[in-house]
Amino acid sequence: MAHPDRRGLPVSTRSSIAAAHYREGVDLMLAAWPGAAEALDAAIAADPDFALAQAARARLHAMRTEPAAARARITAAAACVARGGTERERSHVAVLSLAIEGRSAPALARALAHLEAWPRDALILSLPLGAFGLLAFSGRPDHDQARADLCERHASAYEADDWWFAVSRGWALTENGAVARGRALTERGFSLRRDNANGAHALSHALFEDGAGTEAEALIAGWLPGYDRAGILHGHIAWHAALSALERGDPDGALAIYGEHVRPGATAGLPLNVITDGVSLLWRLGAYGHVVPAGLWDEVRAYAEPYFAQAGFGFADAHMGLLAAATGDRAAAESRIAALTALVEAGTLAAGPVVPAICRAALAFADEDYAACARILEPAAAEVVRIGGSGAQREMIEDTLLVALMKAGEVGKARILLDTRLHRRPSPRDARWQARLTA
């Protein structure tokens, strides 16, 4: 017997209770809200042969960097769907299987094909979207445009009051430069469901790109206390507030937010977020001329040690290179650069040569060889988008280039870069730097 999911697609389960728990679990997962695991576990308990509930639970394990559990669940889902699933369910499980196996390119291709037939399959549509989605980490330089195009292609399949799609579409448009339209869509989606960490996160990005840092801080200050600290985006959303504090020249405020919400041990976030948020905020602090309190870098290094030891994931590699440079671990930095260079030569690093270039530039910056840092980053700047993540996250690399240019005495180049940035996005920090250069 089939029951509908939240968007009307039939799901194969004999249990209406299992279907209800599944709808709740997927909603909570798409909102990055605590309780998704419990809801999906309840769906599986009500019907152990419910393939899509098993697959969604596998996806949640994968998001939490629990690979063994994810593989076990997706194997169970495949067995269930082979015994009696629909064509859509078999395709759904196959897409998630590829993603969980780490076969990102075929997972993306199959997800896009799946969506041509079933565009309302929101869990599959969520895979290519977002700062950490299959498109962002594809290595494509046009992934921002590709996400926006994907949302526009399937917009007619979603009702205007679909909170998840409105937020996802708004975020994609914002990241692709359509900030006013993206912000409006995101605000509308977030208003439809406030218990939605992905909505608060997307709106924080929209406010950042709109130069509305004080609004972002006010939003986060008012909303974050209602989001359980167990939520996977709790620390990252707080990171946005810390970033806004830095923008307006308040390093003490940024450090206070970091200490309470962002640092390892204070957040239950995904390891990728914990590491990259910590590295990027501390790197920015140092690059902007502020003192990073003793022990903070070592704390991030200790947390990061079990993760991303093997080179090949460009976004993580760039941050691990920055971490090694900041902590004076030249051996680790050079080892990662060598491994990344070998992958580039073999043609197997999706993000390409920009990743080892970022790591080399970080070493030069840490050595205070600012001219060398600028020489490395200038030709690579246009390719930084290939590492994925968001514009707010990648701006750290451009900040490094800008500071290197200023410290190397390349005033003309620094002014041109600042003019471009201020035209793209109003920034109180950039305005202060511009005033200093033109004084």
KEDREN-279919 format. One record per residue (C-alpha): x, y, z. Coordinates in nm, 2 decimals, padded with zeros to 4 digits. Example, Ala and Ser with C-alpha at 12.3 -4.5 7.8 and 13.67 -1.06 7.14 Angstrom:
BEGIN
+--------+--------+--------+
|     c1 |     c2 |     c3 |
+--------+--------+--------+
|  01.23 | -00.45 |  00.78 |
|  01.37 | -00.11 |  00.71 |
+--------+--------+--------+
This chain:
BEGIN
+--------+--------+--------+
|     c1 |     c2 |     c3 |
+--------+--------+--------+
|  00.00 |  00.00 |  00.00 |
|  00.13 |  00.35 | -00.09 |
|  00.10 |  00.66 |  00.12 |
|  00.21 |  01.01 |  00.00 |
|  00.52 |  01.19 |  00.11 |
|  00.50 |  01.57 |  00.19 |
|  00.49 |  01.67 | -00.17 |
|  00.24 |  01.40 | -00.29 |
|  00.47 |  01.14 | -00.42 |
|  00.37 |  00.78 | -00.32 |
|  00.59 |  00.59 | -00.08 |
|  00.58 |  00.22 | -00.05 |
|  00.49 |  00.13 |  00.31 |
|  00.20 | -00.07 |  00.45 |
|  00.20 |  00.16 |  00.76 |
|  00.04 |  00.50 |  00.78 |
|  00.23 |  00.55 |  01.10 |
|  00.56 |  00.49 |  00.92 |
|  00.46 |  00.73 |  00.64 |
|  00.38 |  01.00 |  00.89 |
|  00.71 |  00.96 |  01.07 |
|  00.89 |  00.96 |  00.74 |
|  00.73 |  01.29 |  00.64 |
|  00.83 |  01.44 |  00.97 |
|  01.18 |  01.30 |  00.95 |
|  01.24 |  01.44 |  00.60 |
|  01.09 |  01.78 |  00.70 |
|  01.33 |  01.80 |  01.00 |
|  01.63 |  01.69 |  00.79 |
|  01.55 |  01.95 |  00.52 |
|  01.52 |  02.21 |  00.80 |
|  01.84 |  02.09 |  00.97 |
|  01.63 |  02.06 |  01.28 |
|  01.69 |  01.82 |  01.57 |
|  01.47 |  01.51 |  01.58 |
|  01.51 |  01.38 |  01.22 |
|  01.70 |  01.07 |  01.33 |
|  01.43 |  00.98 |  01.59 |
|  01.15 |  01.03 |  01.34 |
|  01.31 |  00.82 |  01.08 |
|  01.40 |  00.55 |  01.33 |
|  01.03 |  00.55 |  01.43 |
|  00.94 |  00.51 |  01.07 |
|  01.17 |  00.21 |  01.03 |
|  01.05 |  00.06 |  01.35 |
|  00.69 |  00.08 |  01.22 |
|  00.79 | -00.08 |  00.89 |
|  01.14 | -00.23 |  00.87 |
|  01.08 | -00.28 |  00.49 |
|  01.03 |  00.09 |  00.43 |
|  01.30 |  00.15 |  00.17 |
|  01.28 |  00.53 |  00.16 |
|  01.29 |  00.56 |  00.54 |
|  01.61 |  00.35 |  00.54 |
|  01.76 |  00.56 |  00.26 |
|  01.68 |  00.89 |  00.44 |
|  01.84 |  00.75 |  00.76 |
|  02.15 |  00.66 |  00.55 |
|  02.16 |  01.02 |  00.42 |
|  02.14 |  01.15 |  00.77 |
|  02.43 |  00.93 |  00.88 |
|  02.64 |  01.04 |  00.58 |
|  02.57 |  01.41 |  00.67 |
|  02.70 |  01.34 |  01.03 |
|  03.02 |  01.18 |  00.89 |
|  02.91 |  00.83 |  01.01 |
|  03.01 |  00.63 |  00.70 |
|  02.98 |  00.28 |  00.83 |
|  02.62 |  00.34 |  00.95 |
|  02.54 |  00.52 |  00.63 |
|  02.66 |  00.22 |  00.42 |
|  02.47 | -00.03 |  00.63 |
|  02.14 |  00.17 |  00.60 |
|  02.17 |  00.23 |  00.23 |
|  02.24 | -00.14 |  00.18 |
|  01.92 | -00.22 |  00.37 |
|  01.73 |  00.04 |  00.16 |
|  01.86 | -00.13 | -00.16 |
|  01.74 | -00.47 | -00.04 |
|  01.40 | -00.33 |  00.06 |
|  01.34 | -00.15 | -00.27 |
|  01.45 | -00.45 | -00.47 |
|  01.17 | -00.65 | -00.31 |
|  00.89 | -00.42 | -00.41 |
|  00.98 | -00.06 | -00.47 |
|  00.85 |  00.16 | -00.75 |
|  01.07 |  00.29 | -01.03 |
|  01.10 |  00.63 | -00.86 |
|  01.20 |  00.47 | -00.53 |
|  01.46 |  00.25 | -00.70 |
|  01.61 |  00.55 | -00.87 |
|  01.60 |  00.75 | -00.54 |
|  01.79 |  00.48 | -00.35 |
|  02.04 |  00.45 | -00.64 |
|  02.12 |  00.82 | -00.63 |
|  02.17 |  00.82 | -00.25 |
|  02.38 |  00.50 | -00.28 |
|  02.62 |  00.67 | -00.53 |
|  02.65 |  00.98 | -00.30 |
|  02.71 |  00.77 |  00.01 |
|  02.98 |  00.57 | -00.17 |
|  03.16 |  00.90 | -00.25 |
|  03.10 |  00.87 | -00.63 |
|  03.01 |  01.23 | -00.66 |
|  03.02 |  01.28 | -01.03 |
|  02.78 |  00.98 | -01.12 |
|  02.57 |  01.08 | -00.82 |
|  02.52 |  01.43 | -00.96 |
|  02.45 |  01.30 | -01.31 |
|  02.19 |  01.05 | -01.18 |
|  02.03 |  01.30 | -00.95 |
|  01.98 |  01.55 | -01.24 |
|  01.83 |  01.27 | -01.45 |
|  01.61 |  01.16 | -01.17 |
|  01.48 |  01.51 | -01.12 |
|  01.37 |  01.53 | -01.49 |
|  01.12 |  01.26 | -01.41 |
|  01.04 |  01.34 | -01.05 |
|  01.12 |  01.71 | -00.98 |
|  00.92 |  01.71 | -00.66 |
|  01.15 |  01.45 | -00.50 |
|  01.29 |  01.72 | -00.26 |
|  01.54 |  01.49 | -00.08 |
|  01.71 |  01.42 | -00.42 |
|  01.69 |  01.79 | -00.53 |
|  01.86 |  01.88 | -00.20 |
|  02.17 |  01.69 | -00.30 |
|  02.30 |  01.92 | -00.58 |
|  02.20 |  02.23 | -00.39 |
|  02.36 |  02.42 | -00.10 |
|  02.72 |  02.53 | -00.02 |
|  02.82 |  02.16 |  00.05 |
|  02.61 |  02.00 | -00.23 |
|  02.71 |  01.79 | -00.53 |
|  02.73 |  02.10 | -00.76 |
|  02.93 |  02.31 | -00.51 |
|  03.19 |  02.03 | -00.48 |
|  03.19 |  01.93 | -00.84 |
|  03.49 |  02.15 | -00.93 |
|  03.28 |  02.34 | -01.18 |
|  03.35 |  02.71 | -01.20 |
|  02.99 |  02.78 | -01.28 |
|  02.83 |  02.59 | -01.00 |
|  02.65 |  02.90 | -00.86 |
|  02.48 |  02.94 | -01.20 |
|  02.41 |  02.57 | -01.23 |
|  02.23 |  02.57 | -00.89 |
|  02.02 |  02.87 | -00.98 |
|  01.94 |  02.72 | -01.32 |
|  01.84 |  02.39 | -01.16 |
|  01.60 |  02.57 | -00.92 |
|  01.45 |  02.77 | -01.20 |
|  01.41 |  02.46 | -01.42 |
|  01.20 |  02.29 | -01.15 |
|  01.03 |  02.59 | -00.99 |
|  00.69 |  02.51 | -01.15 |
|  00.68 |  02.18 | -00.98 |
|  00.66 |  02.34 | -00.63 |
|  00.38 |  02.54 | -00.47 |
|  00.45 |  02.90 | -00.37 |
|  00.41 |  02.80 | -00.01 |
|  00.67 |  02.53 | -00.01 |
|  00.90 |  02.66 |  00.26 |
|  01.19 |  02.43 |  00.17 |
|  01.20 |  02.51 | -00.20 |
|  01.15 |  02.89 | -00.15 |
|  01.46 |  02.89 |  00.08 |
|  01.67 |  02.67 | -00.15 |
|  01.58 |  02.87 | -00.45 |
|  01.64 |  03.20 | -00.27 |
|  01.99 |  03.08 | -00.15 |
|  02.08 |  02.97 | -00.51 |
|  01.98 |  03.31 | -00.65 |
|  02.17 |  03.50 | -00.38 |
|  02.49 |  03.31 | -00.43 |
|  02.46 |  03.36 | -00.81 |
|  02.44 |  03.74 | -00.77 |
|  02.06 |  03.80 | -00.78 |
|  02.08 |  03.92 | -00.42 |
|  01.75 |  04.12 | -00.40 |
|  01.54 |  03.85 | -00.55 |
|  01.72 |  03.58 | -00.36 |
|  01.68 |  03.76 | -00.03 |
|  01.30 |  03.82 | -00.09 |
|  01.25 |  03.45 | -00.17 |
|  01.45 |  03.34 |  00.13 |
|  01.27 |  03.57 |  00.37 |
|  00.93 |  03.44 |  00.24 |
|  01.04 |  03.07 |  00.28 |
|  01.18 |  03.14 |  00.63 |
|  00.85 |  03.31 |  00.73 |
|  00.66 |  03.00 |  00.64 |
|  00.87 |  02.79 |  00.87 |
|  01.07 |  02.96 |  01.14 |
|  01.19 |  02.63 |  01.30 |
|  01.42 |  02.60 |  01.00 |
|  01.80 |  02.63 |  01.05 |
|  01.85 |  02.61 |  00.67 |
|  01.62 |  02.91 |  00.64 |
|  01.81 |  03.11 |  00.90 |
|  02.13 |  03.01 |  00.74 |
|  02.03 |  03.11 |  00.39 |
|  01.89 |  03.44 |  00.52 |
|  02.22 |  03.51 |  00.69 |
|  02.40 |  03.46 |  00.36 |
|  02.15 |  03.69 |  00.18 |
|  02.21 |  03.96 |  00.44 |
|  02.58 |  03.92 |  00.42 |
|  02.58 |  03.96 |  00.04 |
|  02.34 |  04.25 |  00.07 |
|  02.59 |  04.44 |  00.30 |
|  02.34 |  04.41 |  00.58 |
|  02.57 |  04.28 |  00.85 |
|  02.39 |  04.44 |  01.14 |
|  02.06 |  04.29 |  01.03 |
|  02.23 |  03.95 |  01.01 |
|  02.36 |  03.99 |  01.37 |
|  02.01 |  04.10 |  01.49 |
|  01.85 |  03.81 |  01.31 |
|  02.09 |  03.55 |  01.46 |
|  02.08 |  03.70 |  01.81 |
|  01.70 |  03.68 |  01.81 |
|  01.66 |  03.34 |  01.65 |
|  01.96 |  03.13 |  01.76 |
|  01.85 |  03.09 |  02.13 |
|  01.55 |  02.89 |  02.00 |
|  01.76 |  02.65 |  01.81 |
|  01.88 |  02.36 |  02.02 |
|  02.26 |  02.35 |  02.04 |
|  02.24 |  01.99 |  01.92 |
|  02.13 |  02.13 |  01.58 |
|  02.40 |  02.07 |  01.31 |
|  02.40 |  02.44 |  01.20 |
|  02.40 |  02.60 |  01.54 |
|  02.77 |  02.68 |  01.54 |
|  02.78 |  02.77 |  01.17 |
|  02.50 |  03.02 |  01.20 |
|  02.67 |  03.17 |  01.50 |
|  02.99 |  03.19 |  01.28 |
|  02.79 |  03.42 |  01.05 |
|  02.73 |  03.66 |  01.35 |
|  03.10 |  03.65 |  01.44 |
|  03.19 |  03.73 |  01.07 |
|  02.96 |  04.03 |  01.08 |
|  03.12 |  04.15 |  01.41 |
|  03.46 |  04.13 |  01.24 |
|  03.32 |  04.32 |  00.94 |
|  03.23 |  04.62 |  01.16 |
|  03.56 |  04.60 |  01.35 |
|  03.47 |  04.42 |  01.67 |
|  03.72 |  04.14 |  01.71 |
|  03.64 |  04.09 |  02.08 |
|  03.28 |  04.04 |  01.99 |
|  03.37 |  03.79 |  01.72 |
|  03.59 |  03.60 |  01.96 |
|  03.32 |  03.59 |  02.23 |
|  03.08 |  03.43 |  01.98 |
|  03.35 |  03.20 |  01.86 |
|  03.42 |  03.08 |  02.22 |
|  03.05 |  03.03 |  02.31 |
|  02.92 |  02.87 |  01.99 |
|  03.18 |  02.79 |  01.72 |
|  03.50 |  02.65 |  01.86 |
|  03.55 |  02.27 |  01.89 |
|  03.37 |  02.14 |  02.19 |
|  03.12 |  02.43 |  02.19 |
|  02.94 |  02.31 |  01.88 |
|  02.77 |  01.98 |  01.77 |
|  02.82 |  02.08 |  01.40 |
|  02.94 |  01.86 |  01.12 |
|  03.32 |  01.81 |  01.13 |
|  03.36 |  01.99 |  00.80 |
|  03.18 |  02.30 |  00.94 |
|  03.37 |  02.28 |  01.27 |
|  03.71 |  02.28 |  01.10 |
|  03.64 |  02.52 |  00.82 |
|  03.45 |  02.77 |  01.04 |
|  03.73 |  02.77 |  01.30 |
|  04.01 |  02.80 |  01.05 |
|  03.84 |  03.07 |  00.85 |
|  03.75 |  03.29 |  01.14 |
|  04.09 |  03.26 |  01.31 |
|  04.27 |  03.31 |  00.98 |
|  04.07 |  03.63 |  00.92 |
|  04.14 |  03.76 |  01.27 |
|  04.51 |  03.72 |  01.21 |
|  04.50 |  03.86 |  00.86 |
|  04.31 |  04.17 |  00.97 |
|  04.58 |  04.24 |  01.22 |
|  04.40 |  04.12 |  01.54 |
|  04.56 |  03.89 |  01.80 |
|  04.44 |  03.53 |  01.80 |
|  04.44 |  03.42 |  02.17 |
|  04.69 |  03.15 |  02.26 |
|  04.57 |  02.80 |  02.22 |
|  04.29 |  02.85 |  01.98 |
|  04.48 |  02.74 |  01.67 |
|  04.61 |  02.43 |  01.85 |
|  04.26 |  02.34 |  01.96 |
|  04.14 |  02.34 |  01.60 |
|  04.44 |  02.14 |  01.49 |
|  04.38 |  01.88 |  01.76 |
|  04.01 |  01.85 |  01.66 |
|  04.10 |  01.83 |  01.29 |
|  04.36 |  01.56 |  01.32 |
|  04.13 |  01.26 |  01.26 |
|  03.96 |  01.42 |  00.96 |
|  04.06 |  01.48 |  00.59 |
|  04.40 |  01.33 |  00.63 |
|  04.39 |  01.22 |  00.27 |
|  04.41 |  01.49 |  00.01 |
|  04.15 |  01.51 | -00.26 |
|  03.85 |  01.71 | -00.12 |
|  03.94 |  02.06 | -00.24 |
|  03.73 |  02.26 |  00.01 |
|  03.87 |  02.07 |  00.31 |
|  04.22 |  02.06 |  00.16 |
|  04.23 |  02.44 |  00.13 |
|  04.14 |  02.49 |  00.49 |
|  04.37 |  02.21 |  00.61 |
|  04.65 |  02.39 |  00.42 |
|  04.57 |  02.72 |  00.60 |
|  04.56 |  02.54 |  00.93 |
|  04.90 |  02.38 |  00.88 |
|  05.05 |  02.72 |  00.77 |
|  04.89 |  02.90 |  01.07 |
|  05.02 |  02.65 |  01.32 |
|  05.37 |  02.64 |  01.17 |
|  05.34 |  02.28 |  01.06 |
|  05.54 |  02.32 |  00.74 |
|  05.58 |  01.94 |  00.70 |
|  05.21 |  01.89 |  00.69 |
|  05.15 |  02.18 |  00.46 |
|  05.42 |  02.06 |  00.21 |
|  05.30 |  01.70 |  00.23 |
|  04.95 |  01.81 |  00.14 |
|  05.07 |  02.03 | -00.14 |
|  05.27 |  01.75 | -00.29 |
|  04.97 |  01.51 | -00.27 |
|  04.74 |  01.77 | -00.42 |
|  04.99 |  01.85 | -00.70 |
|  05.01 |  01.48 | -00.78 |
|  04.63 |  01.46 | -00.80 |
|  04.63 |  01.77 | -01.03 |
|  04.88 |  01.61 | -01.26 |
|  04.67 |  01.29 | -01.27 |
|  04.36 |  01.49 | -01.35 |
|  04.17 |  01.36 | -01.05 |
|  04.13 |  01.67 | -00.83 |
|  03.79 |  01.81 | -00.92 |
|  03.88 |  02.17 | -00.81 |
|  04.21 |  02.16 | -01.00 |
|  04.54 |  02.36 | -00.94 |
|  04.38 |  02.63 | -00.74 |
|  04.38 |  02.41 | -00.43 |
|  04.76 |  02.36 | -00.40 |
|  04.80 |  02.72 | -00.50 |
|  04.59 |  02.83 | -00.19 |
|  04.80 |  02.61 |  00.03 |
|  05.13 |  02.75 | -00.11 |
|  05.00 |  03.10 | -00.07 |
|  04.90 |  03.03 |  00.29 |
|  05.26 |  02.92 |  00.37 |
|  05.40 |  03.24 |  00.21 |
|  05.15 |  03.45 |  00.40 |
|  05.24 |  03.28 |  00.73 |
|  05.61 |  03.34 |  00.65 |
|  05.53 |  03.71 |  00.59 |
|  05.64 |  03.68 |  00.23 |
|  05.35 |  03.89 |  00.11 |
|  05.48 |  03.95 | -00.23 |
|  05.51 |  03.58 | -00.30 |
|  05.16 |  03.52 | -00.15 |
|  05.02 |  03.78 | -00.39 |
|  05.21 |  03.63 | -00.69 |
|  05.06 |  03.29 | -00.62 |
|  04.70 |  03.41 | -00.55 |
|  04.66 |  03.67 | -00.82 |
|  04.64 |  03.43 | -01.12 |
|  04.44 |  03.18 | -00.91 |
|  04.18 |  03.42 | -00.78 |
|  03.93 |  03.36 | -01.05 |
|  03.94 |  02.99 | -00.99 |
|  03.88 |  02.99 | -00.62 |
|  03.51 |  02.94 | -00.69 |
|  03.60 |  02.58 | -00.79 |
|  03.66 |  02.48 | -00.43 |
|  03.29 |  02.51 | -00.35 |
|  03.14 |  02.64 | -00.03 |
|  02.97 |  02.98 | -00.03 |
|  03.08 |  03.33 | -00.13 |
|  03.11 |  03.43 |  00.23 |
|  03.34 |  03.13 |  00.30 |
|  03.55 |  03.18 | -00.02 |
|  03.60 |  03.56 |  00.05 |
|  03.86 |  03.46 |  00.30 |
|  04.10 |  03.37 |  00.01 |
|  04.03 |  03.71 | -00.16 |
|  04.09 |  03.88 |  00.18 |
|  04.43 |  03.71 |  00.20 |
|  04.52 |  03.83 | -00.15 |
|  04.41 |  04.19 | -00.06 |
|  04.60 |  04.20 |  00.27 |
|  04.91 |  04.05 |  00.09 |
|  04.89 |  04.32 | -00.18 |
|  04.86 |  04.60 |  00.08 |
|  05.15 |  04.46 |  00.29 |
|  05.36 |  04.41 | -00.02 |
|  05.32 |  04.77 | -00.12 |
|  05.10 |  04.69 | -00.43 |
|  04.87 |  04.99 | -00.35 |
|  04.74 |  05.02 | -00.71 |
|  04.63 |  04.66 | -00.73 |
|  04.48 |  04.67 | -00.38 |
|  04.27 |  04.98 | -00.47 |
|  04.14 |  04.81 | -00.79 |
|  04.04 |  04.50 | -00.59 |
|  03.88 |  04.70 | -00.32 |
|  03.68 |  04.90 | -00.57 |
|  03.56 |  04.58 | -00.73 |
|  03.46 |  04.44 | -00.39 |
|  03.28 |  04.75 | -00.27 |
|  03.09 |  04.76 | -00.60 |
|  02.99 |  04.39 | -00.55 |
|  02.90 |  04.41 | -00.18 |
|  02.91 |  04.71 |  00.06 |
|  03.16 |  04.62 |  00.34 |
|  03.25 |  04.85 |  00.63 |
|  03.59 |  04.67 |  00.66 |
|  03.67 |  04.73 |  00.29 |
|  03.56 |  05.09 |  00.32 |
|  03.80 |  05.14 |  00.61 |
|  04.08 |  04.98 |  00.41 |
|  04.00 |  05.19 |  00.10 |
|  04.01 |  05.51 |  00.32 |
|  04.35 |  05.40 |  00.45 |
|  04.49 |  05.35 |  00.11 |
|  04.37 |  05.68 | -00.03 |
|  04.47 |  05.89 |  00.27 |
+--------+--------+--------+
